[in-house]
Amino acid sequence: MKSLTLRQLRYFDALAQHGHFGRAAEACAISQPALSLQIRELEDTLGTTLVERGARQIRLTATGEALVARARDILQGVDELANLARAAAGPLSGRLRIGVIPTVAPYLLPRVIATLAARYPALDLRPREAVTQKLVEDLREARLDVAIVALPVSEPWLQELPLFSEEFVLVRHTRDAAAPVPNPDTLREMRLLLLEEGHCFRDQALSYCRLSPGMPRDLMEGSALSTLVQMVGAGIGVTLIPQMAVAIETRSAPVAVARLPEPRPMRTIGLVWRKTNPLGGQFAELGEVVRGPGRG
């Protein structure tokens, strides 16, 4: 009987994650026929069918479901062995898979990537943008090493490292620039533009306005902060954005920015990683890069 290979397990994990041979092959940076051949060889080695192949998608058999859970445990263990060796070798190097939430990625990542490339030339950075729930899932399944998110996440298996806090600011049309800044009670009666469900920033904005996420309201939603600001510029309503987004998002729209009354809404940005990750001791260095100059 042939031996299983880590490559086969990684390809099978990717196929289970994406549910499609083409997307899994793209994620693994190989051709679809090559991935399909590896999966077929894995099935031949085990003597059982792992995948029900359909025209548009695949489904795992009962054996496939059981195998993918064990395969992920094995792959996570192998990755942590590699991380243990990297931690002992000194500065950050090799592949580092880092997740970032969408309300941070466009404003922080360019500087972070440039700084890391200069400071750690042997580091192979693999950034990924997704909402917090997806990043936590990928951390659990060892598809990510570390993530930049809004804290707290409050998962007992995750280590959290707070880095800095920032205010939310009010964005409204320039014609309203001289009007009094609304308090939360007034703001909740206005046409508030929010990100789509799934974004933690949406929940934070609702919390500030003392609105329940399930409360029926005539709200406009957008998939990105830039969309919300442009809608405000078109005169549709008002929105809240984090301070780090102001310089980029307000430069091309006729909007005015105002600080909200005390107590101002805030969020804390930090790093999270699995407590079992041997690179945890080095993520403090990464945290200093993310924090950047001038932030205590």
FITOR-643452 format. One record per atom (N, C-alpha, C): residue number from 0; z, y, x; residue in one letter. Coordinates in steps of 0.2 Angstrom, whole numbers, m for minus. Layout:
   resi      c3      c2      c1   resn
    NUM       Z       Y       X      A
...
// end
This chain:
   resi      c3      c2      c1   resn
      0       0      m6       4      M
      0       0       0       0      M
      0       0       6       4      M
      1      m4      11       3      K
      1      m5      17       6      K
      1       2      21       5      K
      2       3      25      10      S
      2       9      30       9      S
      2       8      36       6      S
      3      12      39       2      L
      3      11      45      m1      L
      3      11      51       4      L
      4       8      56       3      T
      4       8      61       8      T
      4      11      68       5      T
      5      14      72       9      L
      5      16      78       6      L
      5      11      83       3      L
      6       5      82       6      R
      6      m1      86       4      R
      6      m3      84      m4      R
      7      m3      77      m5      Q
      7      m4      75     m12      Q
      7       1      77     m17      Q
      8       8      77     m14      L
      8      13      80     m19      L
      8      12      87     m20      L
      9      10      91     m15      R
      9       9      98     m16      R
      9       4      99     m21      R
     10      m2      96     m20      Y
     10      m8      97     m25      Y
     10      m6      94     m32      Y
     11      m2      89     m32      F
     11       0      87     m39      F
     11       5      92     m42      F
     12       9      95     m38      D
     12      14     100     m41      D
     12      10     106     m44      D
     13       5     108     m40      A
     13       0     114     m42      A
     13      m3     112     m48      A
     14      m6     106     m49      L
     14      m9     104     m55      L
     14      m5     104     m61      L
     15       1     101     m60      A
     15       6     102     m65      A
     15       8     109     m67      A
     16       8     113     m63      Q
     16      10     120     m64      Q
     16       5     124     m68      Q
     17      m2     123     m65      H
     17      m7     127     m68      H
     17     m11     123     m74      H
     18     m10     116     m75      G
     18     m13     113     m80      G
     18     m20     113     m80      G
     19     m23     114     m75      H
     19     m31     114     m74      H
     19     m33     113     m67      H
     20     m38     109     m66      F
     20     m40     107     m59      F
     20     m43     113     m56      F
     21     m47     117     m59      G
     21     m50     123     m56      G
     21     m44     128     m53      G
     22     m40     129     m58      R
     22     m35     134     m56      R
     22     m30     132     m50      R
     23     m28     125     m51      A
     23     m24     122     m46      A
     23     m28     122     m39      A
     24     m34     120     m39      A
     24     m38     120     m33      A
     24     m38     127     m30      A
     25     m39     132     m34      E
     25     m39     139     m31      E
     25     m32     141     m28      E
     26     m27     139     m32      A
     26     m20     141     m29      A
     26     m19     137     m23      A
     27     m22     131     m22      C
     27     m21     128     m15      C
     27     m26     129     m10      C
     28     m31     134     m12      A
     28     m36     136      m7      A
     28     m40     130      m5      A
     29     m42     125      m9      I
     29     m47     120      m8      I
     29     m52     119     m14      I
     30     m57     115     m13      S
     30     m62     114     m18      S
     30     m59     110     m24      S
     31     m62     111     m29      Q
     31     m59     107     m35      Q
     31     m60      99     m34      Q
     32     m66      97     m31      P
     32     m67      90     m30      P
     32     m62      87     m25      P
     33     m61      91     m20      A
     33     m56      89     m15      A
     33     m49      88     m18      A
     34     m47      92     m22      L
     34     m40      91     m26      L
     34     m41      85     m30      L
     35     m46      85     m34      S
     35     m47      79     m39      S
     35     m46      73     m35      S
     36     m49      72     m29      L
     36     m49      66     m25      L
     36     m42      64     m23      L
     37     m38      70     m21      Q
     37     m32      68     m18      Q
     37     m27      66     m24      Q
     38     m28      69     m30      I
     38     m24      66     m36      I
     38     m26      59     m38      I
     39     m33      58     m37      R
     39     m35      51     m39      R
     39     m32      46     m34      R
     40     m32      48     m27      E
     40     m29      44     m22      E
     40     m21      43     m23      E
     41     m18      48     m26      L
     41     m11      47     m27      L
     41     m10      42     m33      L
     42     m14      43     m38      E
     42     m13      38     m43      E
     42     m15      31     m41      E
     43     m20      30     m37      D
     43     m21      23     m34      D
     43     m16      20     m30      D
     44     m13      25     m26      T
     44      m7      23     m22      T
     44      m1      20     m26      T
     45       0      24     m32      L
     45       6      22     m36      L
     45       4      17     m41      L
     46      m3      16     m42      G
     46      m5      11     m47      G
     46      m4      12     m54      G
     47      m4      19     m56      T
     47      m3      21     m62      T
     47      m6      28     m64      T
     48      m8      29     m70      T
     48     m11      36     m72      T
     48      m6      41     m72      T
     49      m7      47     m69      L
     49      m2      52     m69      L
     49      m5      58     m74      L
     50     m11      58     m75      V
     50     m14      64     m78      V
     50     m19      62     m83      V
     51     m18      64     m89      E
     51     m23      64     m95      E
     51     m28      69     m94      E
     52     m35      67     m92      R
     52     m40      72     m91      R
     52     m44      74     m97      R
     53     m43      81     m99      G
     53     m47      83    m105      G
     53     m53      88    m102      G
     54     m57      90    m107      A
     54     m63      94    m105      A
     54     m60     101    m103      A
     55     m55     104    m106      R
     55     m53     111    m104      R
     55     m46     111    m100      R
     56     m42     106    m101      Q
     56     m35     106     m98      Q
     56     m33      99     m97      Q
     57     m28      98     m93      I
     57     m25      91     m92      I
     57     m18      91     m95      I
     58     m16      85     m96      R
     58      m9      84     m98      R
     58      m6      78     m94      R
     59       0      79     m92      L
     59       4      74     m88      L
     59       6      68     m92      L
     60       5      62     m90      T
     60       8      56     m93      T
     60      15      56     m92      T
     61      19      52     m96      A
     61      26      51     m95      A
     61      28      50     m88      A
     62      24      46     m85      T
     62      25      44     m77      T
     62      24      51     m73      T
     63      19      54     m75      G
     63      17      60     m71      G
     63      23      66     m72      G
     64      26      66     m78      E
     64      31      71     m79      E
     64      37      69     m75      E
     65      39      63     m75      A
     65      44      60     m71      A
     65      43      61     m63      A
     66      37      60     m61      L
     66      35      61     m54      L
     66      35      68     m52      L
     67      33      73     m56      V
     67      33      80     m54      V
     67      40      83     m53      V
     68      44      80     m57      A
     68      51      83     m56      A
     68      54      80     m49      A
     69      53      74     m47      R
     69      55      71     m41      R
     69      51      74     m35      R
     70      45      75     m36      A
     70      40      78     m31      A
     70      43      85     m29      A
     71      45      89     m34      R
     71      47      96     m33      R
     71      54      96     m29      R
     72      58      91     m30      D
     72      64      90     m26      D
     72      63      89     m19      D
     73      58      84     m18      I
     73      56      82     m11      I
     73      53      88      m8      I
     74      48      92     m11      L
     74      45      98      m8      L
     74      50     103      m6      L
     75      55     104     m11      Q
     75      60     109      m9      Q
     75      64     107      m3      Q
     76      66     101      m3      G
     76      70      98       3      G
     76      66      99       9      G
     77      59      98       9      V
     77      55      99      15      V
     77      55     106      17      V
     78      54     110      12      D
     78      53     117      14      D
     78      60     120      17      D
     79      65     117      14      E
     79      72     120      17      E
     79      73     117      24      E
     80      71     111      26      L
     80      71     109      32      L
     80      67     113      37      L
     81      61     115      35      A
     81      57     120      39      A
     81      60     127      39      A
     82      63     129      34      N
     82      67     135      34      N
     82      73     135      39      N
     83      76     129      39      L
     83      82     128      44      L
     83      80     129      51      L
     84      74     126      53      A
     84      71     127      59      A
     84      69     134      61      A
     85      66     138      56      R
     85      64     145      57      R
     85      70     149      58      R
     86      76     148      54      A
     86      82     152      55      A
     86      85     151      61      A
     87      84     145      64      A
     87      87     144      71      A
     87      83     147      76      A
     88      76     148      75      A
     88      72     151      80      A
     88      73     158      81      A
     89      76     162      76      G
     89      77     169      78      G
     89      74     173      72      G
     90      70     179      74      P
     90      68     183      69      P
     90      63     180      63      P
     91      62     183      58      L
     91      58     181      52      L
     91      51     179      55      L
     92      49     173      53      S
     92      42     171      55      S
     92      39     166      51      S
     93      33     165      51      G
     93      30     160      47      G
     93      29     162      40      G
     94      28     158      35      R
     94      26     160      28      R
     94      33     162      24      R
     95      32     168      21      L
     95      37     170      17      L
     95      35     172      10      L
     96      37     169       5      R
     96      34     170      m2      R
     96      39     174      m5      R
     97      37     180      m7      I
     97      41     185     m10      I
     97      39     188     m16      I
     98      43     187     m21      G
     98      41     190     m28      G
     98      44     197     m29      G
     99      40     201     m33      V
     99      42     207     m35      V
     99      40     209     m42      V
    100      45     212     m46      I
    100      44     214     m53      I
    100      39     220     m53      I
    101      35     220     m59      P
    101      29     225     m59      P
    101      32     232     m59      P
    102      38     234     m61      T
    102      40     241     m61      T
    102      43     243     m54      T
    103      42     238     m49      V
    103      44     240     m42      V
    103      38     239     m37      V
    104      34     234     m39      A
    104      28     232     m34      A
    104      24     237     m32      A
    105      21     241     m36      P
    105      16     246     m34      P
    105      19     252     m30      P
    106      25     253     m30      Y
    106      28     259     m27      Y
    106      32     257     m21      Y
    107      34     251     m20      L
    107      38     248     m14      L
    107      34     244     m10      L
    108      30     240     m12      L
    108      26     235      m8      L
    108      22     237      m3      L
    109      18     243      m4      P
    109      14     245       2      P
    109      18     247       8      P
    110      24     250       7      R
    110      28     252      13      R
    110      31     246      16      R
    111      34     241      12      V
    111      37     235      14      V
    111      33     231      18      V
    112      27     230      15      I
    112      22     226      19      I
    112      20     229      26      I
    113      19     235      26      A
    113      17     238      32      A
    113      23     238      37      A
    114      29     239      35      T
    114      35     239      40      T
    114      36     232      42      T
    115      35     227      38      L
    115      37     220      40      L
    115      31     218      45      L
    116      25     220      44      A
    116      20     218      48      A
    116      21     220      55      A
    117      23     227      55      A
    117      25     230      62      A
    117      31     227      65      A
    118      36     225      61      R
    118      42     223      64      R
    118      42     215      66      R
    119      39     211      62      Y
    119      39     204      62      Y
    119      31     202      62      Y
    120      28     203      68      P
    120      21     201      68      P
    120      19     194      67      P
    121      24     189      68      A
    121      23     182      66      A
    121      24     180      59      A
    122      26     185      55      L
    122      28     184      48      L
    122      21     183      44      L
    123      20     178      40      D
    123      15     177      35      D
    123      17     179      28      D
    124      17     185      26      L
    124      20     187      20      L
    124      15     185      14      L
    125      18     182       9      R
    125      14     180       3      R
    125      17     184      m3      R
    126      15     190      m5      P
    126      18     193     m11      P
    126      16     191     m18      P
    127      20     191     m23      R
    127      18     189     m29      R
    127      21     194     m34      R
    128      17     196     m39      E
    128      20     201     m44      E
    128      21     197     m51      E
    129      27     197     m54      A
    129      28     194     m60      A
    129      34     197     m63      A
    130      35     196     m70      V
    130      42     198     m73      V
    130      47     194     m70      V
    131      53     196     m72      T
    131      59     193     m69      T
    131      60     186     m71      T
    132      59     184     m77      Q
    132      60     177     m79      Q
    132      55     173     m76      Q
    133      49     175     m74      K
    133      44     170     m71      K
    133      46     170     m63      K
    134      49     175     m60      L
    134      51     175     m53      L
    134      57     170     m53      L
    135      62     171     m57      V
    135      68     166     m57      V
    135      65     159     m58      V
    136      61     158     m62      E
    136      58     151     m63      E
    136      55     148     m56      E
    137      51     153     m53      D
    137      48     151     m47      D
    137      53     150     m41      D
    138      58     154     m41      L
    138      63     153     m36      L
    138      67     146     m37      L
    139      68     144     m44      R
    139      71     138     m45      R
    139      67     132     m43      R
    140      61     133     m44      E
    140      56     127     m42      E
    140      54     128     m35      E
    141      57     132     m31      A
    141      55     133     m24      A
    141      48     135     m23      A
    142      45     139     m27      R
    142      38     141     m26      R
    142      38     148     m23      R
    143      44     151     m23      L
    143      46     158     m20      L
    143      52     157     m15      L
    144      52     161     m10      D
    144      58     161      m6      D
    144      63     166      m8      D
    145      61     172     m10      V
    145      65     177     m11      V
    145      62     182     m16      V
    146      65     186     m20      A
    146      62     191     m25      A
    146      66     197     m25      A
    147      62     203     m26      I
    147      65     209     m27      I
    147      65     211     m35      I
    148      71     211     m37      V
    148      72     212     m45      V
    148      77     217     m46      V
    149      78     219     m53      A
    149      83     223     m55      A
    149      89     218     m56      A
    150      95     220     m53      L
    150     101     216     m54      L
    150     105     219     m60      L
    151     110     214     m62      P
    151     111     207     m60      P
    151     106     203     m64      P
    152     105     197     m60      V
    152     101     191     m63      V
    152     106     186     m66      V
    153     112     186     m63      S
    153     117     182     m65      S
    153     116     174     m66      S
    154     112     171     m61      E
    154     111     164     m61      E
    154     116     162     m55      E
    155     120     156     m57      P
    155     125     154     m52      P
    155     122     151     m46      P
    156     116     149     m46      W
    156     113     146     m40      W
    156     109     151     m36      W
    157     109     157     m38      L
    157     106     163     m34      L
    157     111     167     m31      L
    158     109     169     m24      Q
    158     113     174     m21      Q
    158     109     181     m22      Q
    159     114     186     m24      E
    159     111     193     m25      E
    159     113     198     m20      E
    160     109     202     m18      L
    160     110     207     m13      L
    160     108     214     m15      L
    161     113     218     m18      P
    161     111     224     m20      P
    161     108     229     m15      P
    162     103     233     m16      L
    162     100     237     m11      L
    162     101     244     m12      L
    163      99     247     m18      F
    163      99     254     m20      F
    163      99     254     m27      F
    164     101     260     m30      S
    164     101     262     m37      S
    164      96     268     m38      S
    165      93     268     m44      E
    165      89     274     m45      E
    165      89     275     m53      E
    166      88     282     m54      E
    166      88     284     m61      E
    166      82     283     m65      E
    167      82     283     m71      F
    167      77     283     m76      F
    167      76     290     m78      F
    168      70     292     m78      V
    168      68     299     m80      V
    168      64     299     m86      V
    169      64     305     m90      L
    169      60     306     m96      L
    169      53     309     m94      L
    170      48     306     m97      V
    170      41     309     m96      V
    170      39     311    m103      V
    171      37     317    m104      R
    171      34     320    m110      R
    171      28     324    m109      R
    172      25     326    m114      H
    172      19     330    m113      H
    172      21     337    m110      H
    173      17     340    m106      T
    173      18     347    m103      T
    173      20     352    m108      T
    174      17     351    m114      R
    174      18     357    m120      R
    174      26     356    m122      R
    175      29     351    m120      D
    175      36     350    m122      D
    175      41     351    m116      D
    176      38     354    m111      A
    176      42     354    m105      A
    176      48     359    m105      A
    177      48     364    m110      A
    177      53     369    m110      A
    177      58     367    m116      A
    178      57     361    m119      A
    178      61     359    m125      A
    178      68     356    m122      A
    179      73     356    m126      P
    179      79     353    m123      P
    179      78     346    m122      P
    180      81     343    m117      V
    180      81     336    m115      V
    180      85     332    m120      V
    181      82     327    m124      P
    181      85     324    m129      P
    181      91     319    m126      P
    182      96     318    m130      N
    182     101     313    m128      N
    182      99     307    m131      N
    183     102     301    m130      P
    183     100     295    m132      P
    183      99     294    m140      P
    184     104     298    m144      D
    184     103     298    m151      D
    184      97     301    m153      D
    185      95     307    m150      T
    185      89     310    m152      T
    185      83     306    m150      T
    186      83     303    m144      L
    186      78     300    m141      L
    186      76     294    m145      L
    187      81     291    m148      R
    187      79     285    m152      R
    187      76     286    m159      R
    188      76     293    m161      E
    188      72     295    m167      E
    188      65     297    m165      E
    189      63     297    m158      M
    189      57     300    m156      M
    189      52     294    m155      M
    190      46     295    m154      R
    190      41     290    m153      R
    190      41     288    m146      R
    191      45     282    m145      L
    191      46     280    m138      L
    191      41     275    m136      L
    192      38     276    m131      L
    192      33     271    m128      L
    192      37     266    m123      L
    193      36     260    m124      L
    193      39     255    m120      L
    193      34     250    m117      L
    194      37     246    m112      L
    194      33     241    m109      L
    194      33     235    m114      L
    195      29     230    m113      E
    195      29     224    m117      E
    195      35     220    m116      E
    196      36     216    m121      E
    196      42     211    m120      E
    196      41     207    m114      E
    197      47     205    m111      G
    197      47     201    m105      G
    197      48     206     m99      G
    198      48     212     m99      H
    198      49     217     m94      H
    198      57     219     m94      H
    199      60     218     m89      C
    199      67     220     m89      C
    199      68     227     m90      C
    200      63     231     m88      F
    200      64     238     m89      F
    200      64     240     m96      F
    201      60     237    m100      R
    201      60     238    m107      R
    201      67     237    m110      R
    202      70     232    m108      D
    202      77     230    m111      D
    202      82     236    m109      D
    203      81     238    m102      Q
    203      85     243    m100      Q
    203      84     250    m104      Q
    204      78     251    m105      A
    204      77     257    m109      A
    204      79     257    m116      A
    205      79     251    m119      L
    205      81     250    m126      L
    205      89     251    m126      L
    206      92     248    m121      S
    206      99     248    m120      S
    206     102     256    m120      S
    207      98     260    m116      Y
    207     100     267    m115      Y
    207     100     270    m122      Y
    208      95     269    m126      C
    208      94     272    m132      C
    208      98     269    m138      C
    209     102     263    m136      R
    209     106     260    m141      R
    209     102     257    m146      R
    210      96     254    m144      L
    210      92     251    m149      L
    210      92     243    m148      L
    211      92     239    m153      S
    211      92     232    m152      S
    211      85     230    m151      S
    212      83     225    m146      P
    212      77     223    m145      P
    212      73     220    m151      P
    213      77     218    m156      G
    213      74     215    m162      G
    213      73     220    m168      G
    214      75     226    m167      M
    214      75     231    m172      M
    214      68     233    m173      M
    215      66     233    m180      P
    215      59     235    m181      P
    215      58     243    m181      P
    216      53     245    m177      R
    216      52     252    m175      R
    216      45     253    m174      R
    217      42     259    m175      D
    217      35     260    m174      D
    217      35     262    m167      D
    218      34     257    m163      L
    218      34     258    m155      L
    218      27     257    m153      L
    219      25     260    m148      M
    219      19     259    m144      M
    219      21     255    m138      M
    220      17     250    m136      E
    220      19     246    m130      E
    220      13     246    m125      E
    221      14     245    m119      G
    221       9     245    m114      G
    221      11     240    m109      G
    222       6     237    m105      S
    222       7     232    m100      S
    222       9     235     m93      S
    223       9     241     m92      A
    223      11     244     m86      A
    223      13     251     m87      A
    224      17     254     m82      L
    224      20     261     m83      L
    224      14     266     m83      L
    225       9     265     m79      S
    225       3     269     m79      S
    225       0     270     m86      S
    226       0     265     m90      T
    226      m3     265     m96      T
    226       2     270    m101      T
    227       8     269    m100      L
    227      13     273    m104      L
    227      13     280    m103      L
    228      12     282     m96      V
    228      12     289     m94      V
    228       5     292     m97      V
    229       0     288     m96      Q
    229      m7     291     m99      Q
    229      m6     292    m106      Q
    230      m3     288    m110      M
    230      m2     289    m117      M
    230       2     295    m119      M
    231       7     296    m115      V
    231      11     302    m116      V
    231       7     308    m114      V
    232       2     308    m109      G
    232      m2     313    m108      G
    232      m7     314    m113      G
    233      m9     309    m117      A
    233     m13     310    m123      A
    233     m10     313    m129      A
    234      m3     314    m128      G
    234       1     317    m134      G
    234       3     312    m139      G
    235       4     305    m137      I
    235       6     300    m142      I
    235      14     300    m142      I
    236      17     301    m137      G
    236      25     300    m138      G
    236      28     302    m131      G
    237      34     299    m130      V
    237      38     300    m124      V
    237      39     293    m121      V
    238      41     293    m114      T
    238      43     287    m111      T
    238      48     288    m106      T
    239      51     282    m104      L
    239      55     283     m98      L
    239      52     279     m92      L
    240      53     281     m86      I
    240      50     277     m80      I
    240      56     278     m75      I
    241      56     273     m70      P
    241      60     274     m64      P
    241      58     279     m60      P
    242      63     282     m56      Q
    242      62     288     m51      Q
    242      56     286     m46      Q
    243      56     280     m44      M
    243      52     278     m39      M
    243      44     278     m41      M
    244      43     278     m47      A
    244      36     278     m50      A
    244      34     285     m51      A
    245      38     290     m51      V
    245      36     297     m53      V
    245      30     300     m49      V
    246      31     300     m43      A
    246      25     303     m38      A
    246      18     300     m40      A
    247      18     293     m41      I
    247      12     290     m42      I
    247       9     291     m49      I
    248      13     290     m54      E
    248      11     289     m61      E
    248      10     296     m64      E
    249      13     301     m62      T
    249      13     307     m65      T
    249       7     312     m62      T
    250       4     310     m57      R
    250       0     315     m53      R
    250      m7     316     m57      R
    251      m9     312     m61      S
    251     m15     313     m65      S
    251     m15     313     m72      S
    252      m9     315     m75      A
    252      m8     316     m82      A
    252      m4     322     m83      A
    253      m6     326     m89      P
    253      m3     332     m91      P
    253       4     331     m94      P
    254       9     329     m89      V
    254      16     327     m92      V
    254      21     331     m88      V
    255      27     331     m90      A
    255      32     334     m87      A
    255      38     329     m87      A
    256      42     330     m81      V
    256      47     325     m80      V
    256      54     328     m80      V
    257      59     325     m84      A
    257      65     328     m84      A
    257      71     323     m83      A
    258      76     325     m80      R
    258      82     321     m79      R
    258      86     321     m86      R
    259      88     315     m87      L
    259      92     314     m94      L
    259      99     316     m93      L
    260     102     317     m99      P
    260     109     319     m99      P
    260     114     314     m96      P
    261     120     316     m93      E
    261     125     311     m91      E
    261     128     307     m97      E
    262     129     301     m97      P
    262     128     297     m91      P
    262     121     294     m91      P
    263     117     296     m85      R
    263     110     294     m85      R
    263     109     287     m84      R
    264     104     284     m87      P
    264     102     277     m86      P
    264     100     276     m79      P
    265     102     270     m76      M
    265     101     268     m69      M
    265      99     261     m69      M
    266      96     259     m64      R
    266      96     252     m62      R
    266      97     251     m55      R
    267      99     245     m53      T
    267     100     243     m46      T
    267      95     238     m44      T
    268      92     239     m39      I
    268      86     235     m36      I
    268      90     231     m30      I
    269      88     224     m30      G
    269      91     220     m25      G
    269      86     214     m23      G
    270      89     210     m19      L
    270      85     204     m17      L
    270      89     198     m20      L
    271      86     193     m22      V
    271      89     187     m24      V
    271      85     181     m21      V
    272      89     176     m19      W
    272      86     169     m17      W
    272      91     164     m18      W
    273      88     158     m17      R
    273      93     152     m18      R
    273      98     151     m13      R
    274     104     150     m15      K
    274     110     149     m11      K
    274     109     144      m6      K
    275     105     139      m7      T
    275     103     133      m3      T
    275      98     135       3      T
    276      95     141       2      N
    276      90     143       7      N
    276      93     144      14      N
    277      91     141      19      P
    277      94     142      25      P
    277      92     149      28      P
    278      87     152      25      L
    278      85     159      28      L
    278      89     164      25      L
    279      94     162      21      G
    279      98     167      17      G
    279     101     172      22      G
    280     103     170      28      G
    280     106     174      33      G
    280     101     180      36      G
    281      95     178      35      Q
    281      90     183      38      Q
    281      87     188      33      Q
    282      89     186      26      F
    282      86     191      21      F
    282      90     197      21      F
    283      96     198      24      A
    283      99     205      25      A
    283      94     209      29      A
    284      91     206      34      E
    284      86     210      38      E
    284      80     213      33      E
    285      78     208      29      L
    285      73     210      24      L
    285      75     215      20      L
    286      81     215      18      G
    286      84     220      13      G
    286      84     227      16      G
    287      85     227      23      E
    287      85     234      26      E
    287      78     237      25      E
    288      73     233      26      V
    288      66     235      25      V
    288      65     237      18      V
    289      67     234      13      V
    289      66     235       6      V
    289      70     242       5      V
    290      76     242       7      R
    290      80     248       6      R
    290      76     254       8      R
    291      74     254      14      G
    291      70     260      17      G
    291      75     265      20      G
    292      72     270      23      P
    292      76     276      26      P
    292      78     280      20      P
    293      84     283      21      G
    293      87     288      17      G
    293      91     285      11      G
    294      91     278      10      R
    294      95     275       4      R
    294     101     271       7      R
    295     106     273       4      G
    295     113     270       7      G
    295     115     264       2      G
// end
